[in-house]
Amino acid sequence: MKKENKVWFRFAYLFFTLLIILSEIYVVNFFVLKQKAKQESNLLNTIQIEEYEVPKNQIKKIVQKTVGEIIKKKKERILKVKKLQEENEDIIGWLEIEGTDINYPVLQGKDDEYYMTHNYKKEYSRNGSIFLSKDYNWDIPSNNLLIYGHNLNNGTMFQELLKYKDEEFYKEHSIIRFTTAFEDVKFEIISVFQSRVYYKSEKNVFRYYYFVNPETEEEYNEFVESAKRVSLYEIEATANYGDSLITLSTCSYHVKDGRFAVVGKKINKEANR
């Protein structure tokens, strides 16, 4: 019996010894793997920081540089308008819709006929010019920049405005930029619609082409509400009383004396960069 007990004792001793060794190996491997995973995680975080994050002490310099570049570009655009005005004082600004061919000087004559047949050099041209309504008063200033241009088959002037019939085109070109000798601003489109020139006898119609100098808040709100109501598709952005507006208008052949218009509101200074 004593001999058998010794055998079992040795067997038990070896079993528990082996169990302890295996347990230690497991624990060691666990912590080694955990540490390795932690190191890999730290390495990944390091890579992400190097690729995407900027040290705090560099952020201020980058912001200052970016703002400086924006201001410089704005000043350059304003100076170009001033330079053009030396050639023709009727040039009141520059209109641009990025990603399109709409990138022209804007003129304002004593009437709304002259620049339909003359370019910015005052030379005769069947293309005419992009021009601001004679009724816009720079001394007020007025609430709505009503700007006209021909719809030409050669794709120039305001022909590309008709592309706004496609909602996807609007989404890709929702900003209108207008630069004068005093400021370089952007307008966010709030409405796109088809219309026509109405007869004087017609009542309760939206004559958007008369809206330049609203005398009351009610008149302003009525214009915005009407423009939103007739828009070809729903646009979330809107305008509130006091917001400056821009309306681009051209001919359209969907009906007799048809018109096509795009309305935008001035973006506030914080977002206008």
C-alpha positions, 0 to 999 in steps of 0.5 A: 500500500505504501508503495502504491501511495508513493506512486500516486503521490508522484503522479499527482505531484507531476500533474500539478507541477505540469498544470502550474507550468502550463498556467504560467505559460498561458498567463505570460502569453496573455500579457505578451499578446496584450502588450503587443496589441497595445503597442500596435494600437499605439502605433496605429494612433501615432500614424493617424496623428501623423496623417490627420492631426496637426500639433496644437502649436501649428494650428494657429499658424495654419489658420492665420495663413489660410485666412491670409490667403483668402483675404489676399484672393478677395483683394485681388478680385476686387482690384481686378474689378477696379482695374476694369472700371478704368476701362469702362465705368459701367462695369459694376462687378464680376459674376462667377459660378464655379464649375460653369462658363458663367464667369463675366463682368457685370455692367449697368447702363442707363437703360436695360437695352444698351448692353443687350447688344454691346460688350463690356468694351461698348462694342456692338456684339450680338452676345451682349453683356451680363448686366444689372437692372437699371433700377438697382440703386447703389445708394440704398443699397437695394435688396435684390441684384437683378441681373440679366443675360442672353440665352445663346445657342453657342453656350455663352452668357446665361445659357448654362443657367438652364442646366439648373433644371436638373437638381443634381446640377444645382447641388454641384453648383449651389453658390453664386459669387459676385465681386464689386469694387468694395466686396467679394461675396457669395450667394446661396441659391434658394430657388430655381424656376421657370416663368414668363413675361405676364400681360398687364391685365393678368392678376395674381401672378409672380412678376419677379422681374419687378422686384429690385427695391422692396418698400416693405417687409411684406413685399420682401417676404412675398417675393421670397415665398413666391420664389420658393413656391414656384421652384422646380424642386425643393431647396432647404435654404431660404431667405429672411427679411434683411438678407441681400438677394441676387436674381439671375434671369434669362430667356427660356423657350418653354412658352412664349416670352418665357423666362428662367430665373435663379435666386440666391441669398447672400451668405453671412460673413462667417460662412462667406469664405 
